[in-house]
Amino acid sequence: MGKYIRLVETCGYVEGENGAMLLDLKNKKAYHIEMEESKALKQLLEGKNIQESVGNNKKLQEFVSQLIKKKLGKEEDTWRPSEKIHKGSLYELHPELRINMNNIFVELPGDCYENCELCGENQINGCFSCKIASDKVEYNKNFYYRLLSEITNYNFRNIFLYGGNLFLNEDIIIDILEYTKRLLVAKEARIFLICRDKHISKKVTPILKKFNVIPIVGFDCRENASKDFWESFQKTLDIIGENMWCVNLQMSSKTIKNFLPLKLILLEKYNIQDVVVTMSLHKNDEKIEYFSLLPKLTCDETSFSIIEKIHPCLAGTLAISATGEVFPCPCIKEKIGCINYKRGATFSRIFDNKEKIMNFWGYSVEKIESCKRCEYRKTCSDCRAYDFNCGDLDTKRICAKS
């Protein structure tokens, strides 16, 4: 048996006030460690041998045994420090250099006749909900062609189109999808279209299939997440057929407990790529343990060392309105800039103003007093848009530990 313990290269250690977290970044798992085990592990990582740190304490002996069994730690005869994951002063000082361009949301001029009352609500994860365009504007083909030509050069992984019921004007959506697909011929980006279940029709599905577009279909599960949902889901499934699609469950504090079981069923039994949730909260619901119901490992080996300096959702994300305004996301209406090609205000010029963008991309747990000492800070996801729209960006209003 070795005398010392060293964490494996893909294991992250996060110390907090009430214990620690070990993140198995290879297998996307997180383990909470209580205070006693946390203190022993800290001693082991600082160079004390197993006997000195654990002694005859059976609880700690079992802890060390589990570290090795789960391949989080290695026994070694001589001590050497565990390597920090992706350490480097350049990236620590300039985290924007390692931020992947993840999501770009493009709003198209549109309308909707559903009157579902979801558009005006402040929602957690509301970026995946369809919304009516904020201003009535005419479709300008030249504006969108130039805009799409610009944004595809930045290699965003996902392009999201939204704006009410986009299928009410079939010619526009076909035009946009056809042009975007031509731009993405040699790229790996995916195109998503955000809509409601009532927007999908048999007339729509050939368009989605032709351009390899993945719809994110929203279902209203705020009152009943079982009977009503399955009826709507089956109708949508019959229309979509074999097309790949995503489901957005629009839930409330009453129904959020059903999200994980429902997600598991949908992913196992149907041709669904992902299941996301949008949640409506009101004043009496703010103490709900939302994030404990939705566990999520937000960092990987690439982002582990900078996750405290960037926001896991906002970083690498931008949204562009139908009037050319650039926002951090579709739900945060804090203008970063406004595209006006006649005046030389291009997307590229706005994007290159990293200082303004990093005000949001860099809104990490280090900026929130209650979060920066928490051992869950690299595993917990939140919605800055919800807090921003509640008027308090510096406080995390929804927290499983509050």
Disulfide bonds with the S-S distance in Angstrom:
none
